[in-house]
Amino acid sequence: MSNLKVLYICHNHATVRPGGVEAYALELYEAMRASDEFEPLLLAKGGPPVSVVENHHLGTPFGLVNDDPNQYFFYTNGTDFDHFYGTLRNKDIYTKFLHEFLISHQPNVVHIQHTVLLGYDLIRQIRTSLPHAVIVYTLHEFLPICHRQGQMVRTNGNELCSQESPRRCHECFPGIPPQHFFMRKRFVLSHLSLVDLFLTPSRFLLERYVEWGIPREKIRYEPNGRHYPESIVEAEPGRPRNRLGFFGQFSLYKGVNVLLRAMKSLTGDGSRGDATRLVERWTATPRPNAEDRPDSDSPNVQLRLHGANLELQPGTFQNEFRELLEATRQNVTLVGRYEQADLPRLMANVDWVVVPSIWWENSPLVIQEAFQHRRPVICSNIGGMAEKVAHGVNGLHFQVGDAVSLAETIRHAVSTPGLYEALRGGIPEVYKIEDHVTALADIYRSLLERAASTA
Amino acid sequence: MSMATRAKRRRDTAAPDEVQTPWPIAEGNPAPAGLDHASWLADDLLVLVGWFDLDDDRLPEASLVVGDRSLPLDLRCISYARPDDPRVGHRSGKVILARLSCAKNTRGPLGRLMIRTGARTFSLGPPDLAQAVTDMRTLLRRNLAGLDPATRDAAMDLLASALTEDHERTAAVRLSKNLFTIREAIRERLPYAVTARDQPRGLHVDALMAVDERSFYIKGWIWDEEASVARLTAVSPEGSRAQLLEGAFRYPRPDILQFYGATSDDRPIKSGFISYFQVEAPSHLSTGWIVELRNAFGVAIETKAPPVVRGIVGVRDRILADLVHERQARDDLLRGHLFPAVSRLQERHCRTVHVESVDQFGTPNESADVSIIIPLYGRIDFLEHQLAQFVHDPEVRRADLIYVLDSPELADNLRDAAAQLFRLYRLPFRVATLERNVGFSGANNVGASLARGRLLLLLNSDVLPDRPDWLGLMTAFYDSTPRIGALGPKLLYEDNSLQHAGMYFSRPEGSPVWENMHYFKGLHRHLPAANVARPVPAVSGACLLIDRNLYREVGGLEGVYVQGDFEDSDLCLRLIEAGHEHWYLPHVELYHLEGQSYPLALRQLTLRYNAWLHTQRWNERIEAIMARYEPSLREP
């Protein structure tokens, strides 16, 4: 019997622009290739806006990534994509081209990692072209639920959102009538109803989708597996554990400015009134005891910022970031963009990894990476972060969006004797990609058996 | 030569017992008949100015004899006094408009002109006739310009009557332009209205809109400090005159009072006027309208109207917007002006329409039981959203799904989109494209005429089913209910509140108008009272199931209403007249995402117009029906 073919579909290829889902999709593809039971294929969206390069072959939207006969770019017209409904307006891309691709490869399993810029309609085309294939879809964030880039953070004051409805979504986007949000959900669910099984890398996300309307029997928790790093660089022994690291996009949702504000108050530069005002601006309810915060005896804390894409952010965010960076330059180092391969070297200079996201997160890559390198994590007390990091076991939680809470948590972390070692001891084994492949193989097989028995 | 001998010589062209009178008469003063000038107004229209001894009350018979053919002439004339001309004597002058009714271009060789009145026939030979023919400008200058204003107006009216509805468009416009030139040459010019504070009177036309070729709707204001207004006259570019003042709707214009420094206390004058009027002859030109004002002292001024606004829907909506000027409880404006204008526009809007194309996508189910008719207007994006739901619904897949595009400008977009969407969803449907916009009722009726199913489901494009199997439940209920007319399901807003649970009619205390109401609108879908299947006075046309033959028998949807309101209740009332009963079915639930595009302010005025019209048509009937329904329905 020939190998079962699994087609992975992703909205971008990790070699074009790095990103958590893209990196995971490529790792998974490569790990699957090592299996002797499955033959993987990878189809990643190419062309704008993900890359500047457009398709240059007339008459086909497909292009090769390299010499690998199983990796393709799928060039779709980014400007033709309707970001509200999540569909490409020109349906020929599905009915003509994707259809040809699918019947040429005849995959037994299609495992979708993302449909942004590709359109939910591609699920319908897969179902039409391959009536017997199994369709698996990994949900990495809330894009099907939330029009605000899938963050479930409200436009008014960046308040966290825990429930969508046409009325509430219309409140976030007053220019879009509630009826359109109703239609959006119906439209998306119409296509998603053709998926055989959804996977979520966090339980938190799973529950959100069940509440939203995915039947519980069609969704399953399966964390993303990771390659184990070849080497783990231990922090040099004996010195104080006062070095913090931030890894990720310099963006609003990743909360980097919350961290910088905490650093500003910790290093004694921030005036008391300033910090209080910031608290009021960034949290729903100001902390009543914010005035009691001790300003003196600031601990010596160093922060290294690893990341990029500041230039893609709104101007007000960029300005605040730069001002805060200037105010904390004694204690904060801007390292900048990094590659996956740089990680062991960069981790060597870090004791704690801080994940201050102001959106829910799901299964942040950076938490897995921190745990792989056995660094405890200080993170916001919500969503996927709170699920993956156990407070007091392998990391510390702080009140999301609250710079004062974060500052207190950092102070506590660096000045409590024995805490660092205790938390380090609580870090779990990271789920290995090989184990993930085995689990997925089981999932694919059981779905295929079920499909065969009902056919 | 005596008249008798002349007459004898021409006996070959006249009946033997008639006396023929040559015309003009060369000798003798005064002469019984004469021709000053003739000129072509159009290829088939000759204008003659002259005199002849003729009983004014009787319309003469006339013909043009060319060779051995006698071409009948349609003659109209006016008379005027010509006391100064010795040739004419006591006889009256005539301006004659002669139409060659059976020949096309007859401007060619002229024959003999014969005018018969009673026992006498006036006859004019080709050389004399040819000599009299001159260009229009000369005729106007020599023969008409010098007449008194009243005669000139009458002559202009006569010439304007040359325009008839059966003129071909290009010829009509050419004739209109000629008439406009004539009007400018002979009309009496009045002092031009000047809008200034120091002027005792003012006159302004805000808008002039064409309802059809002969019907117009005008609004503006008048101001006269010295005397009351005696006459207000609209003059078409072609010279037709229409009186506006009698029956005009007058309303206060605080801006005009303020401009002239008056207050409403000392001058309770309604400066604004609105009038629907008709002119005798059709008018095609957009510029050149004049309005004249004459006050009780006989002082007159005139003003130009702005270019005529055309376009059925645009004009209709502008006219409806004027409803704000009338108090809710009154209907003078509505009855006298809005209704005649809007109903005529609706009639033009909905008149028989040609289906430009019907495109079939996929293989149709020839034995479909239900035809689903979905008009698309303004927005075609709903198609994709309905298909995304219908595709998971086996009953809809088996139905005869017909989209009717009522926005012809989107035809190409829709056909392209439909082809692409069909390939993705693989659900068979048809798209009928109309050659022009015909409104909600027209589009549904076209869809019904194409239907193959035994039952019709009228469905709005913004209705999405909550879950599959709804269609089967509806047809089963319909088929098992005796005497049923229309069946309507529960319709929901996007927040799960009730949009429709059956319709009833309500006349608020003190209001002359019945309103269409939806039971329990805005309340939760699980409200117990809204979850009982029962007969109702009417159901919404947003989702309405009806037997196809029955729909045809009662005449389908009625086109008199504006913009998709009240057509459904009118249909339901006609069905009740025919002995049927309507049912509400609560366990079928669909979402109706209504009202996403129509501007709210206009919608309210449209509603008022439709409600008024609906009441005019159905008042007594509704009273009887509601007496039967009301007590039992509110509390099931």
Chai-1 contact restraints between the chains, C-beta under 6 A:
chainA,res_idxA,chainB,res_idxB,connection_type,confidence,min_distance_angstrom,max_distance_angstrom,comment,restraint_id
A,K91,B,Q420,contact,1.0,0.0,6.0,A-B,restraint_1
A,K91,B,L424,contact,1.0,0.0,6.0,A-B,restraint_2
A,Y94,B,L424,contact,1.0,0.0,6.0,A-B,restraint_3
A,T95,B,R423,contact,1.0,0.0,6.0,A-B,restraint_4
A,T95,B,L424,contact,1.0,0.0,6.0,A-B,restraint_5
A,P166,B,E494,contact,1.0,0.0,6.0,A-B,restraint_6
A,R167,B,D495,contact,1.0,0.0,6.0,A-B,restraint_7
A,P177,B,Q596,contact,1.0,0.0,6.0,A-B,restraint_8
A,P178,B,E494,contact,1.0,0.0,6.0,A-B,restraint_9
A,Q179,B,E494,contact,1.0,0.0,6.0,A-B,restraint_10
A,Q179,B,L593,contact,1.0,0.0,6.0,A-B,restraint_11
A,Q179,B,Q596,contact,1.0,0.0,6.0,A-B,restraint_12
A,F182,B,E494,contact,1.0,0.0,6.0,A-B,restraint_13
A,M183,B,H385,contact,1.0,0.0,6.0,A-B,restraint_14
A,R186,B,L464,contact,1.0,0.0,6.0,A-B,restraint_15
A,F187,B,H385,contact,1.0,0.0,6.0,A-B,restraint_16
A,F187,B,A388,contact,1.0,0.0,6.0,A-B,restraint_17
A,S190,B,A388,contact,1.0,0.0,6.0,A-B,restraint_18
